[in-house]
């Protein structure tokens, strides 16, 4: 999902919740995505892709 859009939510990854949490936490620990809490949800943002998409 992170290759299609610059963010990902745990419940929308297409895998089990525990698998998604493991993968996304691993990416966040490696500094590849940023973990942001929005309300009750956690959103993982690929900041580099987001910057490329919003650059003039």
Buried (B, 14 or more C-beta within 10 A) or exposed (E): BBEEEBBBBBEEBEEEEEEBBEBBBEBBEEEBBBEEEEEEEBBBBBEEBBEEEEEE
